[in-house]
């Protein structure tokens, strides 16, 4: 007999460990699963499932800084580094030179970057893009921390990232600095 508390399942779900959280949740008594706390855990699991390794990224549309719609479907067949950031996020801005190096090194090898901004002020967003010299595609719905794409993946703290393969599956998360460089070197050394 397995005894597990909803607290353990909730902790695992909040830490983003989908497989362990699901296992813990499934061991809970049905009455606990159907309680308000259990429903919160189930909701966290649903979000965790969307951003687990191997999950497919669904198509979405958000506008670029000029107000033109950009459809994620247009990135199919490429490796895409989805960077969740904002103009007011100092750690995000500090990471931009690393992303720029990776972009410049691999942009001709079926790799690109898609910046998803959690800004709510278009002028601050545009200024940050210009100041940090970011040439890749940028999108935002200008809803700040309630950005629909970041909310779908349960991303509310930034910087965060997803690396997507040519079949739009998540193959890495939250790569920064040397980790990003190493992962891309590994991916493209075999190509």
LINQUI-V417862 format. One record per helix or strand. SS is the DSSP state (h for helix, s for strand). FROM is the first residue (numbers start at 0). TO is the last residue. Records with the same first field share a line. If there is no record, write none. Layout:
# LINQUI-V417862
SS=FROM-TO ; FROM-TO
This chain:
# LINQUI-V417862
h=5-13 ; 17-26 ; 29-32 ; 35-49 ; 71-74 ; 89-105 ; 121-130 ; 143-145 ; 147-151 ; 176-188
s=55-55 ; 60-62 ; 68-70 ; 78-84 ; 110-116 ; 136-139 ; 159-163 ; 168-172
